[in-house]
């Protein structure tokens, strides 16, 4: 036990003595938190809309006005032909082309049905999806109003379909994307810092040659590893704390659930990541190699965590892969506990899986750490 | 009285794939002896030494160090040996005192022993005003002297030195060897590799490795007689040339 204390003492001294590293550990992640939380948004604004009005009636103008009234769209003006509008889209001046066919109003009144052509620049698929939803909403509104007018002009007595959906968004009533993103980004930062630091740390001792010196001492593997990893567990927790404070003060993210539960889960989670860092460092000889491998896993874990793209929309095989992604569980737990106030029984499956990972990863790491080659 | 052997090596071999770095070497080293382990770069000295200190597994053969088999009881071997590598083995970003506390600590010394030992160590080396400066700021010669003292903290029976004086000035080398003799006179066995042939003359016995094999092993005096030359330098050159 004493031996572990000596290692922990030494690690902390080295961390705090490194005047270049300390700000990197604490300041950079928080800058990232602030920048990313403000920048990573799913809202699409200022959509450049071109319309080609082939109808030129009060009905068609009314539709265009609806777009003009929306805060999401910048109406670029009436293009004489679809060809010219397409050219503008090619140049990037236009995101969406709305083409109103000739006799649009007349057909709408006569047949109660008219076609609109909408062309969306889908180079950014996610944005295109969002734009499609916005356009549909506006067209629906227009449609409803048109039908209402139809009811008055047309005395056929046909029943008006009057179904309206009023969504209510639970746990994030205002659909504030920051509420959604901040817990997730906090997860990434805690993960990155602990993974990189733990992975680099032991490889660095390999590079300098001090690891050989350690291996010649009768120190036990578990003493060395616990002593090495514990300081980074503490650092991860401090980072989480600072991150939570910023989330609360700067972004007004509600913290509904139990902080104790959040810290308990984070402890288990960081053990997984530290085990991984150690495992990587056992198989690499230079910090460069370790960094590269750590990044390889980070990118996969981040993109398959459900933070930026919903896991439900991934292909089946990818969804199976995400079962082994610790970041996915951390993101889920943070969102559930922070936003929903989930209790231990709600996050039980995540806790259990993470615990299994922590045990497996650290067992692998300890086994692959060799004092003798 | 029969001399007590603290290192006993029989047919020790280390292979990396097809390459045999160390071929069937056998020798023994007695208690309190200063044993010079010589060889050109790449002759397999460091590989052989790593097997003796329990951080590299022998492919064949057997080695007993301080009474323990290096293959089966590597951790017990480690408790009884000190090691100082050619690459600098202290932490540059810790002070002399902190290095002493750390290494004393991981050898399981009590904190009072550590305190006492670090005091004597600093006194002996005359480093009072440097005790709290970072090791990285010390000249190489001083670092090596501190590293040697730190390797002795836990009173090892044998100390392994891998080119301890590489790049160190002649005066400091001289002082270093005085430290070595002082320890040897206390009964500590010294196992040292070096490229300096004048240092080889200081050793009680010397082995010379060429291409993974021990080609000569005797006292410097006998070796010089055997090769009919007047210095270890010439012994070394003659031997290396004959083999090629």
Boltz contact constraints between the chains, C-beta under 6 A:
constraints:
  - contact:
      token1: [A, 3]
      token2: [B, 106]
      max_distance: 6.0
  - contact:
      token1: [A, 6]
      token2: [B, 102]
      max_distance: 6.0
  - contact:
      token1: [A, 6]
      token2: [B, 105]
      max_distance: 6.0
  - contact:
      token1: [A, 6]
      token2: [B, 106]
      max_distance: 6.0
  - contact:
      token1: [A, 10]
      token2: [B, 102]
      max_distance: 6.0
  - contact:
      token1: [A, 14]
      token2: [B, 93]
      max_distance: 6.0
  - contact:
      token1: [A, 17]
      token2: [B, 93]
      max_distance: 6.0
  - contact:
      token1: [A, 209]
      token2: [B, 87]
      max_distance: 6.0
  - contact:
      token1: [A, 212]
      token2: [B, 85]
      max_distance: 6.0
  - contact:
      token1: [A, 213]
      token2: [B, 89]
      max_distance: 6.0
  - contact:
      token1: [A, 215]
      token2: [B, 55]
      max_distance: 6.0
  - contact:
      token1: [A, 216]
      token2: [B, 53]
      max_distance: 6.0
  - contact:
      token1: [A, 216]
      token2: [B, 78]
      max_distance: 6.0
  - contact:
      token1: [A, 216]
      token2: [B, 83]
      max_distance: 6.0
  - contact:
      token1: [A, 217]
      token2: [B, 106]
      max_distance: 6.0
  - contact:
      token1: [A, 218]
      token2: [B, 75]
      max_distance: 6.0
  - contact:
      token1: [A, 218]
      token2: [B, 78]
      max_distance: 6.0
  - contact:
      token1: [A, 218]
      token2: [B, 79]
      max_distance: 6.0
  - contact:
      token1: [A, 219]
      token2: [B, 106]
      max_distance: 6.0
  - contact:
      token1: [A, 372]
      token2: [B, 55]
      max_distance: 6.0
  - contact:
      token1: [A, 372]
      token2: [B, 57]
      max_distance: 6.0
  - contact:
      token1: [A, 372]
      token2: [B, 74]
      max_distance: 6.0
  - contact:
      token1: [A, 373]
      token2: [B, 56]
      max_distance: 6.0
